[in-house]
Amino acid sequence: MNNEKIIECKNLVKTFTTKNGTVTAVNGINLSIEKGQCYGLVGESGCGKSTLSSLICALQNPDSGEILYYGKPVKNKKNFRRHCQIIFQDPYSSLNPKMKIKSIIEEPLKIHKIGKTKTERQKLVNEMRTLIGLPPDSLEKYPHQLSGGQRQRVAIASSMILNPEFVICDECVSALDVLIQAQILNLLKTMQKSLNLTYLFISHNLNVVAYMADKIGVMYKGQIVEEKPAEELLSNPEHPYTKSLLQAAGINY
């Protein structure tokens, strides 16, 4: 990390109108993520983590506040998404069931016009397949023919194929069993180092966040109530909600 801020959120607010009234999912959040960092965002379901991630990657617009990329507002969303990708929680629902794996991984290249020919794109697809650890015959299969762990590797591949700088991992291992979780987490760590990636790693599982993150923000009811370097937060929590998360995770401090 070089202290250069790749993403900054300033006073972000996002509300939704429901039949029961207005819900403030993100309530005045400020955070910054340094290049090369893995920023862990932890909190219980419904605290606003996924809404925040969709704002940062420009899938939704905030009601107020701004998001800066290298200190400048995001104006061209398509160009920004070339550099900012997201890995979703459920790989099965995020993959097109009617497309073969090779086409799913190739699709972002076609959208962003990377690779002059299909042969060039297929070469990039095969290189990515090797990197994420899928067997060669998987490219000719459909999502339902793969295991959950393999589908998540495909989801990772389709995000990483554009060679992004910043990747949001939104509960990307929560649907997997413990053994496969460990494999995917190790894969993400390896790719972060080899591809010089910056992560926003979102999870309700503090143990998983502790393993991945350099810095941790604790989100509660739409706000970040505590933020510290990972080791410091795990050993010296201050906010009562942070302490309760540590206790629930079986982490002694």
C-alpha positions in Angstrom: 0.0 0.0 0.0 1.2 3.5 -0.8 -1.4 5.6 1.0 -2.9 6.6 -2.4 -6.6 6.6 -2.1 -8.3 4.7 -4.9 -11.9 5.1 -3.5 -13.3 7.7 -1.3 -16.9 8.0 0.0 -18.0 11.3 1.3 -21.3 11.7 3.3 -23.1 9.0 1.3 -26.8 8.7 2.0 -29.3 6.3 0.4 -32.9 5.8 1.4 -35.6 3.5 0.1 -39.4 3.9 0.3 -41.3 0.9 1.5 -44.9 0.3 2.4 -43.9 0.8 6.0 -42.2 4.2 5.4 -38.7 5.4 4.5 -35.7 3.2 5.3 -32.2 4.8 5.4 -29.9 2.1 4.3 -26.7 4.2 4.1 -26.6 7.1 6.5 -23.8 9.6 6.0 -20.9 7.2 5.4 -17.4 8.4 5.0 -14.6 6.0 4.1 -11.5 5.7 2.0 -9.7 2.7 0.6 -6.0 2.8 -0.2 -4.5 1.3 -3.4 -3.4 -2.3 -2.7 -5.5 -2.5 0.5 -8.1 -5.0 1.5 -10.7 -3.0 3.4 -13.1 -5.3 5.3 -16.6 -4.2 6.0 -18.5 -6.2 8.6 -22.0 -6.1 10.0 -25.1 -8.1 10.4 -27.6 -8.7 7.5 -29.7 -5.6 6.8 -27.1 -3.1 8.1 -26.6 -1.6 4.6 -23.4 -3.3 3.4 -24.7 -4.4 0.0 -26.4 -1.1 -0.6 -23.1 0.6 0.1 -21.3 -1.7 -2.3 -23.8 -1.0 -5.1 -23.3 2.7 -4.6 -19.6 2.4 -4.8 -19.6 0.4 -8.0 -22.2 2.8 -9.6 -25.0 0.3 -9.8 -27.2 2.8 -7.8 -27.0 6.5 -7.3 -26.8 8.0 -3.8 -29.4 10.4 -2.6 -26.6 12.7 -1.5 -22.8 12.6 -1.0 -20.2 11.6 -3.6 -17.8 8.8 -4.6 -14.3 9.7 -5.7 -12.1 7.5 -7.8 -8.5 8.6 -7.5 -9.8 11.9 -6.0 -12.2 12.7 -8.9 -16.0 12.1 -9.2 -17.1 9.2 -11.4 -18.6 10.6 -14.6 -18.3 7.8 -17.2 -19.9 4.8 -15.4 -19.1 2.3 -18.1 -15.4 3.2 -18.1 -15.4 3.2 -14.3 -16.9 -0.3 -14.2 -14.0 -1.4 -16.4 -11.8 -0.7 -13.5 -14.2 -1.5 -10.6 -15.8 -4.9 -10.5 -18.0 -6.8 -8.1 -18.2 -10.5 -7.1 -21.7 -11.3 -5.8 -22.8 -13.6 -3.0 -24.7 -16.2 -5.0 -22.7 -17.4 -8.0 -25.6 -19.3 -9.4 -28.0 -16.4 -9.7 -25.3 -14.1 -11.0 -24.4 -16.4 -13.9 -26.5 -16.7 -17.0 -27.8 -20.4 -16.9 -28.2 -20.4 -20.7 -24.6 -19.5 -21.5 -21.5 -21.8 -21.5 -18.8 -21.0 -19.0 -16.4 -19.8 -21.8 -19.1 -17.3 -23.0 -19.8 -16.0 -19.5 -16.1 -15.3 -18.9 -15.7 -13.8 -22.4 -18.8 -11.5 -22.2 -17.1 -8.6 -20.3 -14.3 -8.6 -22.9 -16.9 -8.1 -25.7 -18.8 -5.4 -23.8 -15.6 -3.4 -23.2 -14.2 -4.2 -26.7 -11.1 -6.0 -25.4 -9.5 -8.4 -27.8 -9.7 -7.7 -31.5 -10.8 -11.3 -32.5 -12.6 -14.2 -30.8 -9.3 -16.1 -30.9 -7.6 -13.3 -28.8 -10.5 -13.3 -26.4 -10.5 -17.0 -26.0 -6.8 -16.9 -25.2 -7.5 -14.5 -22.4 -10.4 -16.7 -21.2 -8.2 -19.7 -21.1 -5.4 -17.9 -19.2 -8.0 -16.8 -16.6 -9.4 -20.3 -16.4 -5.9 -21.5 -15.5 -5.4 -18.7 -13.0 -8.6 -19.5 -11.1 -8.0 -23.2 -11.1 -10.8 -24.6 -13.3 -10.2 -27.7 -15.5 -10.2 -27.2 -19.3 -13.4 -29.1 -19.9 -15.3 -26.7 -17.6 -15.4 -24.0 -20.4 -17.8 -26.1 -22.4 -20.2 -26.7 -19.5 -23.2 -24.7 -18.2 -23.4 -23.2 -14.6 -25.7 -26.0 -13.4 -23.1 -28.6 -14.3 -20.5 -27.1 -11.9 -20.2 -27.3 -8.2 -20.8 -24.3 -6.0 -17.1 -23.7 -5.6 -16.5 -23.9 -9.3 -19.4 -21.5 -10.0 -17.8 -19.0 -7.6 -14.5 -19.4 -9.4 -16.4 -18.5 -12.7 -17.9 -15.5 -11.0 -14.4 -14.4 -9.9 -13.1 -15.0 -13.4 -15.7 -12.9 -15.1 -14.9 -10.0 -12.8 -11.1 -10.4 -13.0 -11.0 -10.9 -16.8 -11.1 -7.1 -17.3 -8.0 -6.7 -15.2 -9.7 -4.3 -12.8 -7.9 -2.3 -10.1 -10.6 -2.4 -7.5 -12.9 -5.4 -6.7 -15.8 -5.5 -4.4 -16.3 -9.0 -2.8 -19.9 -8.8 -1.5 -20.4 -11.9 0.8 -18.7 -13.9 -1.9 -18.0 -16.9 0.2 -21.1 -17.0 2.5 -22.9 -19.5 0.3 -20.1 -22.0 0.3 -19.2 -24.7 2.8 -16.2 -24.1 5.1 -13.6 -26.1 3.1 -14.5 -24.4 -0.2 -14.6 -21.0 1.6 -11.0 -21.4 2.6 -10.0 -22.3 -1.0 -11.7 -19.3 -2.4 -10.3 -16.9 0.2 -6.8 -18.2 -0.5 -7.4 -17.7 -4.2 -8.5 -14.1 -3.7 -5.4 -13.4 -1.6 -3.2 -14.9 -4.2 -4.9 -12.9 -7.0 -4.7 -9.7 -4.9 -0.9 -10.1 -4.7 -0.3 -11.3 -8.3 -2.6 -8.8 -10.0 -2.0 -5.8 -7.6 -5.7 -5.6 -6.7 -7.5 -3.5 -4.1 -10.5 -5.1 -2.4 -13.6 -4.0 -0.5 -14.4 -7.3 1.3 -17.9 -7.4 2.7 -19.1 -10.0 5.1 -21.2 -10.6 8.2 -18.6 -13.2 9.2 -15.9 -11.4 11.3 -13.6 -14.4 11.2 -13.5 -14.3 7.4 -13.0 -10.5 7.4 -10.2 -10.8 10.0 -8.4 -13.3 7.7 -8.6 -11.1 4.6 -8.5 -7.5 5.7 -5.8 -4.9 6.4 -8.4 -2.5 7.8 -11.9 -3.1 9.1 -15.0 -0.9 9.2 -17.9 -2.0 11.4 -21.3 -1.1 9.9 -24.4 -0.8 12.1 -27.8 0.6 11.0 -26.4 2.4 7.9 -23.4 3.9 9.6 -19.8 2.9 10.2 -19.5 2.9 14.0 -15.8 1.9 14.3 -12.9 1.7 11.9 -9.4 0.6 12.7 -6.4 -1.4 11.3 -7.5 -5.1 11.5 -5.1 -6.2 14.3 -6.0 -3.1 16.4 -9.8 -3.6 16.0 -9.5 -7.3 16.9 -7.4 -6.7 20.0 -8.9 -3.4 21.2 -12.5 -2.9 20.1 -14.3 0.2 21.5 -17.9 0.2 20.2 -20.3 -2.1 22.0 -21.5 -3.5 18.7 -18.0 -4.3 17.6 -17.5 -6.1 21.0 -20.7 -8.1 20.5 -19.5 -9.2 17.0 -16.2 -10.3 18.4 -17.9 -12.3 21.1 -20.3 -13.9 18.6 -17.3 -14.9 16.5 -15.5 -16.4 19.4 -12.6 -13.9 19.1 -11.0 -13.0 22.5 -9.7 -9.4 22.9 
